[in-house]
Amino acid sequence: MFLLNHSSLRFHRGLVALLACLALSVSCSPPVPKPTGPAADYQDAKDMFKRGNFLRAVEFTDGLAKAVPATPYTERAQVLRTVILTGAVKSYKELAEAYSKGAEVSRNTNFKATYQRLGHDALLEGSTAALALAETARRLLEGDQISKELTLEAPYPSVEGPIEVADLATVKMGGWIEPDHQDSVAVDSLRKGIDDALAEAVSGDRSKAREALASGSTKIAGFDFAMFLGNQILQAASFFDRKHARDPQKLRAVCDQGFAAVRAAEALLKEAPDKDKDKQVKKLEDQIKTMLKSI
């Protein structure tokens, strides 16, 4: 039998007392206060974003992005909202194009009718996302200005989207996918769109975006984000061109925000001239002008 001597016994009793004190101090420490007001809304938005519930994340950022006067969370909400809506635009465009192609090549009248309906629904949803993105851009670029540095504060989504949505390849060839697969395609496409948007926002790939958001936030240069936003606005505007909704008024309204992004980028270049960046701005401006000619 192992016996404790007096020295070890005193040590044992002292250790027990120390652990008891530590336990007491932990149990008696005041609880961390939960955020309230705008801080709570933004925390909820981040939680939803991490879980992949992007619709709820957009809802939580809505009031914050429109707050007048601005709160410490307004610009952050606008940045996160821009990324989510960009991902949605990418997703709906992918879905609309795939279902439109499937309806075109399929010889089965039932397949054709279903894919036409799904493609039409994707165009409607994409148009809504495009207008919401333009509205967010209008607020973020107020006065044709953008901050020299912005913060993208959000965790990387816990479930990563696929690099390619496999079932859409089947759709494009006119093959049939069951209703449950149609639902999963929509989910996978949105996750893919969000991941791609994050990669473009940090001027890299998914790996770089995941690394940048490992701590929960990352800084993005104002010029880079203005260019990112301008290019996404350009893609969003295509929902209203001749091939799609054929809505000149909305096409102009969306393109106007693209030009605002161009002017914001140019304003930053006046402070720090850069020939290569100037070429990027001019290229974007020319692409937006070309888009307007498609009315």
C-alpha positions, -999 to +999 in steps of 0.1 A: +000+000+000+012+035-009+014+057+022+016+095+021+043+110+044+037+143+062+053+164+034+034+148+006+002+150+027+006+188+032+012+191-006-018+171-014-040+192+009-026+224-005-033+212-040-069+203-032-073+238-016-058+255-046-081+236-070-111+244-049-102+281-050-098+280-087-131+263-092-148+288-069-133+317-088-144+303-121-179+296-109-182+331-093-168+350-122-193+373-139-209+360-171-197+376-204-225+400-214-243+392-246-241+418-273-271+440-278-284+463-306-263+465-338-236+443-322-261+415-316-275+418-351-241+415-366-232+386-344-263+368-356-254+376-392-220+360-387-234+330-370-259+324-399-231+329-424-209+303-408-238+278-407-245+285-444-279+301-438-271+329-461-307+341-465-309+348-427-275+364-428-287+389-454-318+396-433-297+404-402-274+427-422-303+446-438-311+471-411-274+475-403-265+483-439-292+510-441-286+526-406-287+564-406-266+576-389-241+548-395-231+526-366-197+509-361-213+479-378-228+496-409-198+494-432-190+458-421-226+448-427-224+463-462-192+445-470-206+411-458-238+418-476-219+425-508-202+391-506-234+372-499-254+390-527-224+385-551-225+347-543-263+347-549-259+365-583-233+340-593-255+311-582-287+322-599-268+330-631-253+295-631-287+279-625-305+300-651-279+292-678-279+255-670-317+251-670-321+272-701-295+251-719-312+219-706-346+231-718-332+239-752-316+205-759-339+181-742-363+162-764-386+153-735-415+177-733-418+172-695-381+178-689-383+208-711-412+224-693-397+218-659-363+232-668-379+262-684-398+269-652-367+264-631-346+286-654-373+313-652-374+311-614-336+315-613-337+346-635-363+362-612-343+354-581-311+365-597-327+398-608-338+404-572-303+397-559-288+419-586-309+449-575-301+443-539-264+442-547-267+475-565-286+491-536-259+479-512-232+493-535-251+527-536-249+529-498-213+517-496-201+541-524-220+571-512-205+602-528-185+581-552-161+574-523-149+543-505-128+538-474-091+533-479-094+500-461-125+478-453-131+449-430-146+417-440-156+403-407-171+368-409-160+332-403-155+310-433-187+289-439-185+256-421-197+236-451-177+244-483-194+244-517-183+222-546-159+234-572-184+223-598-221+213-593-220+179-610-258+176-616-258+208-637-236+190-663-265+165-667-290+193-669-271+211-697-271+179-718-309+177-714-307+148-689-331+146-660-324+152-623-350+143-597-368+170-576-346+162-546-315+167-567-330+200-580-331+212-544-296+200-536-283+216-568-297+250-556-280+246-522-247+235-537-247+263-563-253+289-537-225+275-515-202+275-545-212+311-553-204+323-518-170+305-517-161+319-551-172+354-540-150+352-509-121+341-530-125+371-554-131+395-525-096+387-511-081+386-546-072+349-543-086+314-542-107+295-517-076+285-497-065+321-494-100+332-484-102+305-457-067+314-444-076+352-444-108+345-424-092+321-399-092+347-372-127+358-381-119+389-401-096+403-427-087+437-441-092+446-478-078+476-495-104+501-506-092+501-542-094+463-544-129+462-530-141+489-553-128+469-583-143+437-569-177+454-564-176+471-598-169+437-615-197+420-596-221+448-605-212+443-641-222+406-638-254+415-620-264+440-648-265+411-673-297+399-658-314+429-674-298+427-709-315+417-742-308+380-736-326+380-702-351+403-686-347+431-713-352+459-688-333+490-699-343+510-668-330+485-644-299+478-665-290+515-663-297+517-626-274+487-619-247+500-642-248+534-625-234+517-594-207+501-615-197+536-626-198+547-589-173+520-581-151+532-610-151+567-597-144+556-561-114+536-574-102+566-594-105+589-564-081+565-545-057+565-574-054+602-574-039+599-539-016+570-549-012+569-588-005+534-603-005+528-640-014+492-638-044+499-615-054+527-638-056+503-667-078+480-646-102+508-639-104+519-675-111+483-686-139+480-661-153+513-672-153+502-709-170+469-700-198+487-683-202+511-713-204+480-735-230+465-712-251+496-716-250+493-753-268+460-750-300+478-742 
